[in-house]
Amino acid sequence: MANKTVEITNETGLHTRPGNEFVSLAKTFSSQIEVENQDGKRVKGTSLLKLLSLGIKKGTKVTVYAEGEDAEQAVEQLANLLENLKD
């Protein structure tokens, strides 16, 4: 299992548009993807509604987890997307 924690710096946090980007990218990997907020709530990274339920705002630290063949690649790409969110 691979994981990486990042802090959200985007002013509007993770909302629908970047959430869709995250989910679309997560679905390209064979690994199981999960995202955990700083309160310890963990959800599947391939569900937009579950991802949005984490309430990820600017300053929130989130951890991306992946388990499977391409776990390292998945974590790096997904964490990079979260670190560089655009409105």
N, CA, C and O atoms as CSV, one atom per row, in Angstrom:
chain,resi,resn,atom,element,x,y,z
A,1,MET,N,N,0.852,-1.181,0.000
A,1,MET,CA,C,0.000,0.000,0.000
A,1,MET,C,C,0.893,1.237,0.000
A,1,MET,O,O,1.902,1.300,0.701
A,2,ALA,N,N,0.494,2.212,-0.800
A,2,ALA,CA,C,1.202,3.487,-0.871
A,2,ALA,C,C,0.274,4.581,-0.369
A,2,ALA,O,O,-0.946,4.478,-0.496
A,3,ASN,N,N,0.858,5.630,0.201
A,3,ASN,CA,C,0.039,6.767,0.618
A,3,ASN,C,C,0.872,8.033,0.627
A,3,ASN,O,O,2.099,7.996,0.713
A,4,LYS,N,N,0.173,9.150,0.535
A,4,LYS,CA,C,0.832,10.456,0.578
A,4,LYS,C,C,-0.166,11.468,1.122
A,4,LYS,O,O,-1.335,11.477,0.736
A,5,THR,N,N,0.315,12.326,2.028
A,5,THR,CA,C,-0.517,13.375,2.607
A,5,THR,C,C,-0.150,14.712,1.979
A,5,THR,O,O,1.026,15.045,1.835
A,6,VAL,N,N,-1.178,15.471,1.606
A,6,VAL,CA,C,-0.977,16.792,1.013
A,6,VAL,C,C,-1.920,17.788,1.677
A,6,VAL,O,O,-2.943,17.412,2.250
A,7,GLU,N,N,-1.559,19.063,1.589
A,7,GLU,CA,C,-2.422,20.124,2.097
A,7,GLU,C,C,-3.050,20.847,0.914
A,7,GLU,O,O,-2.367,21.183,-0.054
A,8,ILE,N,N,-4.345,21.081,0.997
A,8,ILE,CA,C,-5.074,21.766,-0.069
A,8,ILE,C,C,-4.801,23.264,0.031
A,8,ILE,O,O,-5.017,23.876,1.077
A,9,THR,N,N,-4.323,23.850,-1.074
A,9,THR,CA,C,-4.000,25.278,-1.084
A,9,THR,C,C,-4.946,26.084,-1.964
A,9,THR,O,O,-4.920,27.315,-1.935
A,10,ASN,N,N,-5.773,25.410,-2.737
A,10,ASN,CA,C,-6.736,26.088,-3.598
A,10,ASN,C,C,-7.760,26.831,-2.739
A,10,ASN,O,O,-8.269,26.280,-1.763
A,11,GLU,N,N,-8.060,28.077,-3.097
A,11,GLU,CA,C,-8.980,28.914,-2.317
A,11,GLU,C,C,-10.354,28.277,-2.111
A,11,GLU,O,O,-10.959,28.441,-1.052
A,12,THR,N,N,-10.851,27.551,-3.117
A,12,THR,CA,C,-12.198,26.984,-3.022
A,12,THR,C,C,-12.199,25.505,-2.635
A,12,THR,O,O,-13.256,24.874,-2.610
A,13,GLY,N,N,-11.039,24.954,-2.336
A,13,GLY,CA,C,-10.967,23.562,-1.911
A,13,GLY,C,C,-11.338,22.595,-3.025
A,13,GLY,O,O,-11.200,22.900,-4.210
A,14,LEU,N,N,-11.807,21.433,-2.623
A,14,LEU,CA,C,-12.192,20.399,-3.588
A,14,LEU,C,C,-13.701,20.447,-3.769
A,14,LEU,O,O,-14.460,20.047,-2.887
A,15,HIS,N,N,-14.119,20.937,-4.917
A,15,HIS,CA,C,-15.546,21.008,-5.232
A,15,HIS,C,C,-15.812,20.142,-6.459
A,15,HIS,O,O,-14.961,19.337,-6.837
A,16,THR,N,N,-16.962,20.290,-7.078
A,16,THR,CA,C,-17.408,19.360,-8.116
A,16,THR,C,C,-16.451,19.220,-9.298
A,16,THR,O,O,-16.100,18.099,-9.666
A,17,ARG,N,N,-16.020,20.329,-9.900
A,17,ARG,CA,C,-15.178,20.221,-11.094
A,17,ARG,C,C,-13.850,19.517,-10.814
A,17,ARG,O,O,-13.532,18.537,-11.489
A,18,PRO,N,N,-13.061,19.989,-9.834
A,18,PRO,CA,C,-11.820,19.264,-9.570
A,18,PRO,C,C,-12.073,17.874,-8.974
A,18,PRO,O,O,-11.254,16.969,-9.130
A,19,GLY,N,N,-13.199,17.714,-8.298
A,19,GLY,CA,C,-13.558,16.396,-7.790
A,19,GLY,C,C,-13.766,15.407,-8.923
A,19,GLY,O,O,-13.343,14.254,-8.840
A,20,ASN,N,N,-14.425,15.869,-9.987
A,20,ASN,CA,C,-14.608,15.028,-11.175
A,20,ASN,C,C,-13.274,14.664,-11.802
A,20,ASN,O,O,-13.081,13.531,-12.241
A,21,GLU,N,N,-12.351,15.618,-11.847
A,21,GLU,CA,C,-11.017,15.343,-12.390
A,21,GLU,C,C,-10.328,14.261,-11.567
A,21,GLU,O,O,-9.720,13.343,-12.116
A,22,PHE,N,N,-10.429,14.377,-10.246
A,22,PHE,CA,C,-9.802,13.395,-9.358
A,22,PHE,C,C,-10.391,12.006,-9.595
A,22,PHE,O,O,-9.655,11.033,-9.763
A,23,VAL,N,N,-11.716,11.918,-9.607
A,23,VAL,CA,C,-12.393,10.633,-9.789
A,23,VAL,C,C,-12.043,10.024,-11.150
A,23,VAL,O,O,-11.778,8.826,-11.245
A,24,SER,N,N,-12.042,10.843,-12.192
A,24,SER,CA,C,-11.698,10.341,-13.531
A,24,SER,C,C,-10.286,9.782,-13.555
A,24,SER,O,O,-10.048,8.714,-14.118
A,25,LEU,N,N,-9.347,10.500,-12.944
A,25,LEU,CA,C,-7.966,10.017,-12.894
A,25,LEU,C,C,-7.874,8.754,-12.043
A,25,LEU,O,O,-7.187,7.805,-12.421
A,26,ALA,N,N,-8.552,8.729,-10.911
A,26,ALA,CA,C,-8.516,7.560,-10.025
A,26,ALA,C,C,-9.006,6.301,-10.739
A,26,ALA,O,O,-8.494,5.206,-10.504
A,27,LYS,N,N,-9.990,6.463,-11.601
A,27,LYS,CA,C,-10.556,5.314,-12.319
A,27,LYS,C,C,-9.624,4.763,-13.390
A,27,LYS,O,O,-9.881,3.683,-13.923
A,28,THR,N,N,-8.550,5.475,-13.720
A,28,THR,CA,C,-7.607,4.977,-14.727
A,28,THR,C,C,-6.620,3.974,-14.134
A,28,THR,O,O,-5.899,3.306,-14.874
A,29,PHE,N,N,-6.583,3.866,-12.827
A,29,PHE,CA,C,-5.646,2.957,-12.166
A,29,PHE,C,C,-6.345,1.662,-11.765
A,29,PHE,O,O,-7.541,1.649,-11.474
A,30,SER,N,N,-5.582,0.579,-11.755
A,30,SER,CA,C,-6.148,-0.704,-11.331
A,30,SER,C,C,-6.177,-0.814,-9.807
A,30,SER,O,O,-6.919,-1.630,-9.260
A,31,SER,N,N,-5.387,-0.010,-9.128
A,31,SER,CA,C,-5.345,-0.029,-7.661
A,31,SER,C,C,-6.646,0.482,-7.054
A,31,SER,O,O,-7.383,1.245,-7.678
A,32,GLN,N,N,-6.908,0.050,-5.835
A,32,GLN,CA,C,-8.025,0.575,-5.058
A,32,GLN,C,C,-7.570,1.904,-4.460
A,32,GLN,O,O,-6.529,1.970,-3.806
A,33,ILE,N,N,-8.342,2.951,-4.681
A,33,ILE,CA,C,-7.980,4.297,-4.238
A,33,ILE,C,C,-8.911,4.732,-3.108
A,33,ILE,O,O,-10.128,4.562,-3.190
A,34,GLU,N,N,-8.320,5.295,-2.053
A,34,GLU,CA,C,-9.099,5.866,-0.959
A,34,GLU,C,C,-8.502,7.215,-0.585
A,34,GLU,O,O,-7.309,7.460,-0.762
A,35,VAL,N,N,-9.367,8.088,-0.060
A,35,VAL,CA,C,-8.938,9.413,0.390
A,35,VAL,C,C,-9.436,9.595,1.815
A,35,VAL,O,O,-10.583,9.277,2.131
A,36,GLU,N,N,-8.560,10.113,2.672
A,36,GLU,CA,C,-8.904,10.326,4.078
A,36,GLU,C,C,-8.688,11.793,4.437
A,36,GLU,O,O,-7.657,12.374,4.099
A,37,ASN,N,N,-9.666,12.389,5.123
A,37,ASN,CA,C,-9.498,13.777,5.555
A,37,ASN,C,C,-8.789,13.812,6.906
A,37,ASN,O,O,-8.496,12.768,7.489
A,38,GLN,N,N,-8.518,15.013,7.396
A,38,GLN,CA,C,-7.750,15.134,8.640
A,38,GLN,C,C,-8.539,14.708,9.873
A,38,GLN,O,O,-7.973,14.592,10.960
A,39,ASP,N,N,-9.843,14.472,9.713
A,39,ASP,CA,C,-10.662,13.966,10.816
A,39,ASP,C,C,-10.696,12.442,10.860
A,39,ASP,O,O,-11.324,11.859,11.744
A,40,GLY,N,N,-10.023,11.795,9.907
A,40,GLY,CA,C,-9.962,10.347,9.882
A,40,GLY,C,C,-11.059,9.670,9.082
A,40,GLY,O,O,-11.140,8.442,9.068
A,41,LYS,N,N,-11.907,10.449,8.412
A,41,LYS,CA,C,-12.955,9.857,7.575
A,41,LYS,C,C,-12.321,9.449,6.251
A,41,LYS,O,O,-11.688,10.267,5.583
A,42,ARG,N,N,-12.491,8.173,5.868
A,42,ARG,CA,C,-11.885,7.645,4.648
A,42,ARG,C,C,-12.975,7.153,3.704
A,42,ARG,O,O,-13.901,6.456,4.118
A,43,VAL,N,N,-12.853,7.526,2.420
A,43,VAL,CA,C,-13.842,7.134,1.414
A,43,VAL,C,C,-13.138,6.635,0.157
A,43,VAL,O,O,-11.944,6.863,-0.039
A,44,LYS,N,N,-13.907,5.945,-0.695
A,44,LYS,CA,C,-13.382,5.496,-1.986
A,44,LYS,C,C,-13.124,6.705,-2.871
A,44,LYS,O,O,-13.951,7.612,-2.958
A,45,GLY,N,N,-11.976,6.707,-3.523
A,45,GLY,CA,C,-11.598,7.826,-4.381
A,45,GLY,C,C,-12.248,7.807,-5.743
A,45,GLY,O,O,-12.009,8.700,-6.556
A,46,THR,N,N,-13.069,6.800,-6.007
A,46,THR,CA,C,-13.731,6.708,-7.308
A,46,THR,C,C,-15.198,7.119,-7.234
A,46,THR,O,O,-15.948,6.920,-8.190
A,47,SER,N,N,-15.606,7.690,-6.107
A,47,SER,CA,C,-16.984,8.149,-5.932
A,47,SER,C,C,-16.982,9.651,-5.665
A,47,SER,O,O,-16.499,10.099,-4.625
A,48,LEU,N,N,-17.518,10.423,-6.598
A,48,LEU,CA,C,-17.544,11.873,-6.445
A,48,LEU,C,C,-18.319,12.287,-5.200
A,48,LEU,O,O,-17.852,13.131,-4.435
A,49,LEU,N,N,-19.488,11.708,-4.990
A,49,LEU,CA,C,-20.296,12.092,-3.831
A,49,LEU,C,C,-19.578,11.801,-2.514
A,49,LEU,O,O,-19.612,12.615,-1.591
A,50,LYS,N,N,-18.938,10.653,-2.432
A,50,LYS,CA,C,-18.213,10.316,-1.207
A,50,LYS,C,C,-17.018,11.242,-1.018
A,50,LYS,O,O,-16.715,11.659,0.100
A,51,LEU,N,N,-16.346,11.560,-2.112
A,51,LEU,CA,C,-15.203,12.467,-2.051
A,51,LEU,C,C,-15.638,13.848,-1.565
A,51,LEU,O,O,-14.985,14.445,-0.709
A,52,LEU,N,N,-16.738,14.351,-2.113
A,52,LEU,CA,C,-17.245,15.661,-1.709
A,52,LEU,C,C,-17.719,15.660,-0.258
A,52,LEU,O,O,-17.700,16.699,0.402
A,53,SER,N,N,-18.145,14.496,0.242
A,53,SER,CA,C,-18.624,14.409,1.627
A,53,SER,C,C,-17.507,14.644,2.646
A,53,SER,O,O,-17.780,14.849,3.829
A,54,LEU,N,N,-16.258,14.616,2.194
A,54,LEU,CA,C,-15.138,14.856,3.100
A,54,LEU,C,C,-15.005,16.331,3.475
A,54,LEU,O,O,-14.309,16.665,4.434
A,55,GLY,N,N,-15.663,17.212,2.728
A,55,GLY,CA,C,-15.611,18.641,3.043
A,55,GLY,C,C,-14.213,19.216,2.960
A,55,GLY,O,O,-13.766,19.913,3.871
A,56,ILE,N,N,-13.526,18.926,1.876
A,56,ILE,CA,C,-12.132,19.340,1.725
A,56,ILE,C,C,-12.058,20.808,1.308
A,56,ILE,O,O,-12.429,21.175,0.193
A,57,LYS,N,N,-11.569,21.634,2.231
A,57,LYS,CA,C,-11.446,23.075,2.009
A,57,LYS,C,C,-9.975,23.480,2.029
A,57,LYS,O,O,-9.101,22.663,2.318
A,58,LYS,N,N,-9.716,24.735,1.722
A,58,LYS,CA,C,-8.345,25.244,1.776
A,58,LYS,C,C,-7.785,25.007,3.177
A,58,LYS,O,O,-8.450,25.266,4.180
A,59,GLY,N,N,-6.555,24.512,3.224
A,59,GLY,CA,C,-5.896,24.241,4.496
A,59,GLY,C,C,-6.119,22.842,5.036
A,59,GLY,O,O,-5.462,22.439,5.996
A,60,THR,N,N,-7.036,22.094,4.433
A,60,THR,CA,C,-7.307,20.718,4.857
A,60,THR,C,C,-6.164,19.810,4.414
A,60,THR,O,O,-5.683,19.905,3.285
A,61,LYS,N,N,-5.739,18.933,5.311
A,61,LYS,CA,C,-4.749,17.920,4.941
A,61,LYS,C,C,-5.503,16.644,4.611
A,61,LYS,O,O,-6.356,16.194,5.376
A,62,VAL,N,N,-5.179,16.072,3.471
A,62,VAL,CA,C,-5.806,14.822,3.045
A,62,VAL,C,C,-4.717,13.812,2.700
A,62,VAL,O,O,-3.624,14.171,2.264
A,63,THR,N,N,-5.046,12.545,2.908
A,63,THR,CA,C,-4.121,11.474,2.569
A,63,THR,C,C,-4.750,10.611,1.493
A,63,THR,O,O,-5.892,10.170,1.614
A,64,VAL,N,N,-3.983,10.380,0.437
A,64,VAL,CA,C,-4.408,9.508,-0.656
A,64,VAL,C,C,-3.763,8.148,-0.424
A,64,VAL,O,O,-2.552,8.055,-0.222
A,65,TYR,N,N,-4.571,7.101,-0.453
A,65,TYR,CA,C,-4.100,5.726,-0.291
A,65,TYR,C,C,-4.377,4.947,-1.570
A,65,TYR,O,O,-5.395,5.161,-2.227
A,66,ALA,N,N,-3.472,4.048,-1.918
A,66,ALA,CA,C,-3.701,3.163,-3.059
A,66,ALA,C,C,-3.103,1.799,-2.743
A,66,ALA,O,O,-2.027,1.689,-2.154
A,67,GLU,N,N,-3.824,0.773,-3.147
A,67,GLU,CA,C,-3.330,-0.587,-2.977
A,67,GLU,C,C,-3.535,-1.341,-4.273
A,67,GLU,O,O,-4.654,-1.444,-4.778
A,68,GLY,N,N,-2.437,-1.872,-4.813
A,68,GLY,CA,C,-2.499,-2.608,-6.064
A,68,GLY,C,C,-1.210,-2.451,-6.850
A,68,GLY,O,O,-0.232,-1.883,-6.366
A,69,GLU,N,N,-1.228,-2.965,-8.070
A,69,GLU,CA,C,-0.038,-2.977,-8.930
A,69,GLU,C,C,0.550,-1.599,-9.185
A,69,GLU,O,O,1.768,-1.423,-9.166
A,70,ASP,N,N,-0.309,-0.633,-9.421
A,70,ASP,CA,C,0.161,0.708,-9.782
A,70,ASP,C,C,-0.037,1.714,-8.646
A,70,ASP,O,O,-0.259,2.901,-8.889
A,71,ALA,N,N,0.046,1.232,-7.414
A,71,ALA,CA,C,-0.243,2.070,-6.247
A,71,ALA,C,C,0.661,3.296,-6.152
A,71,ALA,O,O,0.172,4.399,-5.910
A,72,GLU,N,N,1.958,3.125,-6.337
A,72,GLU,CA,C,2.891,4.255,-6.224
A,72,GLU,C,C,2.571,5.329,-7.257
A,72,GLU,O,O,2.511,6.515,-6.936
A,73,GLN,N,N,2.369,4.904,-8.489
A,73,GLN,CA,C,2.045,5.838,-9.571
A,73,GLN,C,C,0.716,6.540,-9.289
A,73,GLN,O,O,0.593,7.748,-9.492
A,74,ALA,N,N,-0.264,5.790,-8.825
A,74,ALA,CA,C,-1.580,6.361,-8.533
A,74,ALA,C,C,-1.481,7.431,-7.454
A,74,ALA,O,O,-2.021,8.526,-7.612
A,75,VAL,N,N,-0.799,7.123,-6.369
A,75,VAL,CA,C,-0.675,8.071,-5.263
A,75,VAL,C,C,0.040,9.336,-5.721
A,75,VAL,O,O,-0.394,10.443,-5.400
A,76,GLU,N,N,1.121,9.184,-6.460
A,76,GLU,CA,C,1.873,10.361,-6.911
A,76,GLU,C,C,1.021,11.264,-7.798
A,76,GLU,O,O,0.984,12.478,-7.597
A,77,GLN,N,N,0.342,10.681,-8.772
A,77,GLN,CA,C,-0.453,11.487,-9.700
A,77,GLN,C,C,-1.664,12.119,-9.018
A,77,GLN,O,O,-1.977,13.284,-9.264
A,78,LEU,N,N,-2.340,11.365,-8.173
A,78,LEU,CA,C,-3.529,11.892,-7.498
A,78,LEU,C,C,-3.161,12.953,-6.457
A,78,LEU,O,O,-3.853,13.963,-6.330
A,79,ALA,N,N,-2.088,12.728,-5.720
A,79,ALA,CA,C,-1.637,13.726,-4.743
A,79,ALA,C,C,-1.199,14.998,-5.461
A,79,ALA,O,O,-1.471,16.103,-4.990
A,80,ASN,N,N,-0.528,14.848,-6.589
A,80,ASN,CA,C,-0.106,16.010,-7.378
A,80,ASN,C,C,-1.319,16.806,-7.849
A,80,ASN,O,O,-1.309,18.037,-7.808
A,81,LEU,N,N,-2.353,16.117,-8.290
A,81,LEU,CA,C,-3.576,16.800,-8.712
A,81,LEU,C,C,-4.160,17.606,-7.551
A,81,LEU,O,O,-4.556,18.757,-7.737
A,82,LEU,N,N,-4.216,17.015,-6.361
A,82,LEU,CA,C,-4.771,17.712,-5.200
A,82,LEU,C,C,-3.918,18.909,-4.790
A,82,LEU,O,O,-4.447,19.950,-4.399
A,83,GLU,N,N,-2.604,18.758,-4.880
A,83,GLU,CA,C,-1.708,19.860,-4.511
A,83,GLU,C,C,-1.823,21.045,-5.459
A,83,GLU,O,O,-1.553,22.183,-5.078
A,84,ASN,N,N,-2.223,20.774,-6.687
A,84,ASN,CA,C,-2.253,21.811,-7.718
A,84,ASN,C,C,-3.655,22.104,-8.227
A,84,ASN,O,O,-3.830,22.437,-9.400
A,85,LEU,N,N,-4.656,21.985,-7.360
A,85,LEU,CA,C,-6.041,22.244,-7.760
A,85,LEU,C,C,-6.200,23.647,-8.318
A,85,LEU,O,O,-5.622,24.607,-7.808
A,86,LYS,N,N,-6.988,23.746,-9.366
A,86,LYS,CA,C,-7.356,25.036,-9.953
A,86,LYS,C,C,-8.866,25.172,-9.862
A,86,LYS,O,O,-9.585,24.174,-9.852
A,87,ASP,N,N,-9.347,26.410,-9.796
A,87,ASP,CA,C,-10.798,26.644,-9.728
A,87,ASP,C,C,-11.506,26.279,-10.997
A,87,ASP,O,O,-12.726,26.421,-11.087
